[in-house]
Every structure is written in structure tokens, then in C-alpha cells.
Amino acid sequence: MPEFRKDPLTGSWVIIAPERAQRPIDANHRTAQVEEFAEWSEECPFCSGNELMTPPEVLAYRSPGTGSNQRGWTLRVVRNKYPALSPDLELNTVTGNDLHRSMVGFGYHEVIIETPSHSRDFSFMALDEIEDVLWAWRDRLLSIRADKRIKYALVFKNYGHRAGASLVHPHSQIIATPMVPKRIEEEVQNMRNYYGEKGACLLCAMLNTEKSEKKRIVEQNQSFTAYCPYASMSAYQIMIVPNWHSSEFIELNPVQIKDLSKILWSVFRRLHSAVGGLVPYNLWLHNSPWWQEYDTSFFHWHIDLVPRLSELAGFELGSGLFINHTLPEEAAKTLASINIE
């Protein structure tokens, strides 16, 4: 029987409709197309040896004795060659009239090239490679945060053409903006309201409920819990949350980075096994906004992993309501039962 569920974090309703899982779906739509796990591609600008096909690196983890923008790296960060925003523009005030308002497209748009390997995603990386990706996220967030004009930075990862990826080579991105996006403002407001009413963190309360009910937990370790949210927007959506209250991803220490790399590796293994192939997905990190004038210590950062097992169609785009064809409880049960050793 279908039902509505409300996400306390976003305030949005979703429709859980398991009966829709019986619809016929082309198997090709369920899996990401990967070029037979090729280790290198001559045409790929992110592959080792093709460094001059990208803008100059702003960060790289390299072997000793190797120079910038050449072979010998294990991870590189470069500006996006086709950026949505640019830090070279001068930030101005909003201009226009009551109906048409605009401002210069100032901001940052960077690409984290996660590995020299052309098609090895998280579930096929070594743990120390995933750790390097997390350290790179942290390093670049710290650097971008120093620019006081920036109010928010989103780390995100698109995998597979249906998830918006234009290149196969494993990479994530950071886009930093001089304003806080609407979606983040809504989360901030809901967390602020809950803190004002209860004197406690909303996401801490949600996490405690998940641990108490034990219906949607996928995996836990000392530092993090992965679970399928009560109001998951899509089948097998997974949220990864710090077990302690923390508003800033950049506060992670080496032990916590290691624990996060372990749970990410495990979650991706479980997901790909459950779906029966390399599933297209979107991943994002919601961090606290960088408002100088407001206290956001009540915010609790988190990572969302959303598999793209179905298309966004007219209803979703027109209403803003997502339809999920898999009960989160069943998804979590399936994921948790998978042996990944």
C-alpha cells in the first residue's frame, strides 16, 4: 500500500509506492556503462600522462621527486575546464528590478581527479585511496573557506551518464557560491527550529531514533552510521552521519577519516551487489554554511548517496514530490545482509 512520508530534515514529503517496482524496466537503465574497466584512455583528460589536457593543478598528492602537472600523482585537483562559476570574476551586488535580478557568476568550480585509473570507482579503490579523496575534500574546503566572499561549498560526485557524469574517469567536484543555496537554507532552518524548540540537534535525534528502531541501519562503525532514511527520496538512498555532533566536515581527524573511508567502501560494495551492477548515483556532502554573522553550531553535516535507478519524470519535476518504489526498511535489510568480505 502506498504512503506519504515526511523528511524532518528537508521538510519535504515523498511517496513510498512499492507496487511500482513491478513495472518493467530495461536492465540497461539500472547500471552505469563503464568501458570494461580500462585502466587508461588516450582521450581522457583525467588519465595519467594527459595532464596538459586540464587546467593547472591546484592540489596534488604525488610521489617524491615528481613535478607539477606531469605523471607521478595519485590524486589531482584542478579547476573545471568548463566552469559554472569563476573566482577570477569580481563579486558585485545583486542588480536588476523586482522581477529580474542578477549578479556576476563569481565562485569556485573544481574537479577532484580521484585516481589515475580510468574507471575504478570507490568500491574498487583501496582504502588509502578513498582516504586521499576525503583529505583532498578537506584540504580544498579549508582553502576555499579562507575566501570570506564564499558562503557555501558543496562537494558532490556524479557517477554514470544517467547521474549527470560527462566523463567515466572517477572524479568528484566542488562548487562554492557567494550565497547559501535554497536547499541548504531549508535544512539549516529546520535544524535551527528544532534546536530552538528542543534544545538539541535534529540530526542527532534522527540518528538516535534509527539506532533505537534498528529497522533502517545498513552499517555502523566507531565514528559513522549508514542508514536508509525513513523518507528516502529513491530506492536504496543511503545517508552517512557522524555518530557525534559535528557541523564541519573539515573538523575530521585521521581516525575519523579512516572510518569514513571504510564505511564508504563498504556501502558502495553493498549497493552494487544489491542492484546487480555498477549503479549510477549522485553523492553530496552537506556541510554547515560559512556565515560569519550567524551561529550554525546546531548544524550536523552528513553525506547522501542517491542511486539513480529511475528517471525523474513529469510528476517529480512538476510537483517536487519524489516517488520511491522500495521501502527503506526493505532496502536497508537487503543492503545489511550482503556479505562484502
N, C-alpha and C positions, 0 to 999 in steps of 0.2 A: 504494500500500500504506500503510495507517495505521501510525503510530508514536507512541510516547511521547517527549516531550522535557521536560527539567527546566530550569526557570528558576533560574540560580545566584543571582539577586538575591533572589527570594522563597522559594526552596526548593520551590516548587510544581511539580507535573507538569502538562502539558497533553497533549491528544491531537490530533495533526495527521492529519486524515482528508479528503484532497482529494476522495474519491469522493462525499462528502456534498454537495458543491457542485452535483451534478447533480439534487438534489431540486427539485421545482417550488416556487417562492416567488412570492407575489403581489408585483408590482412596487411596489405602494403601500407595502409594508413596507420597501423599500430606501431610500426618500427621505424627507426631512423635509418636512412640509407647511408652506409659507410663504405668507402672504397676498398673493401676487402682488407681492412686493417693495414693499409700501406704505411710503411714507416717514413716514406719521403715522397714528395711530389715536386716535380720541376716547376710547375706553375704556381705552387702555393707560396704566398709571400711570408708565411709564418714558419716555413721549414728552415732548418739549419742550412746555411750556405746561401740563402736568399735574403740576407739581412738588408741589403741595399734596396729591396723592394718595399720596405716600410720606412716611415719617418724614423729619425734617430731615437735610440732607446733612452728613456728617462730613468730606468732602473733595470739592472740585470744581475742575475746570480750566475757567476761564471767560474770556470776552472782558473787557478792561478796562472798568470802569465799570458792570458788572452786579452785582447784589446776590445774596445767598444765596437759594436756593430759589425762583428765578424763571428765566425764559428767559435765554439767552446763554451757556450752558455747552456744552462739548464732551464732558465726562465728569463723572459724579457718582458718589459713593459714599454709600450710606445704610444705616442698619440695616435688616435684613429686617423687614418689617411683621408677618410670621408666623414669628418666630424659633424655631429649635430650642433655642437657649441664650440667656441674657441676662447682660450684665455688671452689671446692677443688683441681681442676687442676691448674697447673701453666701456665699462659698465655705466649706463646712464639711468635716469629716472624713467618711469613709465610715461609715455606720451599718448596723445590721441584725445578722443572725446568720450562721452558716456558709453557709447556702444562699441567703438573700435579703439582698443588700447594696444600698445606695443612697447617693446624695449629691445635693445640690441641683444643678440644671441651670445652673450658672454657666459662662459662656463668652461668646464673641463670634460673631455671625452677621451678616455684612454683604453687601451687594449692590453690585457694581461695574457701573453702567449705562454701557456701553462707548461708546455713540454716541447722538446724538439721533434718528438714523434708526431707524425701527421694525423693519426686517427685513434690515439689512445686516451680515452676519456677517464674520469675519476675511478670508475670501477675496475679499470685495468692498470691504473698507476700504482707505484709503490707508495707506502705511507709517507715516506720522507718527501716524495714529490708533491703530494697533497699538502703536506705541512708547508712546503715552499710557497705554494699558491696562497695559502692563508697568511703567511708572513708578508707576501707581496701586497695582498689586500690591505693589511695593517699598515705597511710602510707607506703606501700611496695615500691612504686615508689620512695618515698623520701629516704627510707633506701638503696635501690639498687643504687640510683644515687650517694650516697656517695662513692661508689667504682669507682674511676676515670678510671679504665680499661674498664668500660662499656660505650658504645656509644649510645645504643638504647635499649628500653624496650617496648615490645608490650603486652598490655592487650587484651585478646581475650576470647571468650566464644563460645563453640560448643554445640548445643542442638539437640539431636536426632541422631540416628545412621547414617543417611544419611549426616549429617553435620560433622561427624567425632568424635562424642562423644562415648567413650567406656563405660561410666557409666551413669546411669539415674540421679543419685543424682545431684541436681543443683550445678554447680561449674563453676568458670572461672579460667583462668590461666595467668601467666606472664612468658614470655621468654625474657631474657635480653642477649644481644650479644656484643662482643667487636668490632663489625663493624656495620655500618648502612646498613640495607637490601636494595636491589636494588629498590624495590617498593617505599620505603620511600625516597630514594635518588631522584627518579623521581619526587615525589611530591615536595620535597624541591627545586629542580632545577626549576620546573615550577613556584613555588611561588616566588623564587628569581628573575627569569627573569621578571615576571610581575611587581614585585616591582621596579626593575631597569628601566623598560620602563614607568610605570605609576606612580611610587611613592606611590603606595597603595597596600593593601593586596588583593591577588587574591580571597580568600575565602570570605572576606568581600564584594567584588564586586559581587561575585556569589550570596551571601545571599541577597544583596540589589536588585538584579535582580529578585530573587524568590519572594521577598516581593512586588515588583512593579508589576510583572506579575500576581501573585496570582493564578497560574494555578496548581502548584505542592505542595502547602503548605498542610501539614497534621495537624499540631497543633503548637501553639506558647504559650509561657508564658513570664514572665518578663525577664528571663535570656536566654532562648533557643528557637530555631526554629527547627522543624522536617519537612522535606520535601522529596519528591521523586526526586532524581537528574534527570536533563534533559537527561543525557546519562546513565540511570540506567543499570547496568550490568545484572539484573534479575528482574523478576516481583516483585513488592512491595518492592524493595530496599528502605530503608529509611536512610537519613543522619540527624544526630542531631548535630547542630552547635551552639556555644555560640553567643549570639547577640552582644557581644562586642569583640574586638580583644584580643586574648589571645593565647600565644604559648605553655603554660604549663598547663596541667590538674591539677597539684599539687598546682596551684595558687587559686583554688576554695575556696570560703568562705562558712560558714554554710548555708546561704540563697541560694546560688547558688547550693550547694549540694542538698538541699531540692527541688529546682526547677527541677534539673536534674532527681531526683528520681521520681517526679510526671510525667514528660514527658515520661520517660522510661516505667513506669507502664501503662500509657495511650496508648502509641504506641503499646505495646505488646498486650493489650486488643483489640485494633482496628485490628491489624494484624490477630490474631487468629480468631476473628469474621469474618473478610473479607474472610479468606481462608476456614473457616468452620471446624476448628480443631486446635490442637497444631502443628504448622508447624515447621519442622526442620529449624534451622537457624545458621548462623555464625555472630558473632558480634565482632568488634575490635575497639580499640581506637588508633588513630594515633596522637601521641604526637611529640613535637619537639625533634630532636636528641640532644644528650648531647655532642656536640663538644665543647671542651674548646677553640679551636683556631679560631672558626668561629662564627659570629653573626647569630643567627636564629630567631631574634625577628620578622621577617616578616612572620614566620610560624603561622598558625591558626589551633589549634587542633580540632578534630572532631571525632565523633563516626559513624561508618557504621553498619547497620543491613541488612544482606542479607539473605532472606528466600531461602531455598533450595527446590524449587518447581519443578525443573527439573534437570536431570543429566548433568554433564559436559561430553560431548561426543567427538568423534574424531575431529570434526571441531574446537571446542573450544580449545582443548588441542593442536591441531596441528597448529592452526593459532594465538591463543591468542585473537581472537575476540569472544566476548560473544554475544549470541542471546537472546534477551528479547522478550517474546511473549505478553507483556502487555504494552500499552502506559503509561508512567509515569504520564501523566495528568489524565488518567482514574483511575490508581491505587490510586493517591492522592485523587481524588474525592470520590472514594469508601471509603477509609480509613477515610476521614474527615467527611463523612456523618453518620458514625456509632455512635450511642448513647451508651456511656460506663457507664452511671450513674447506 
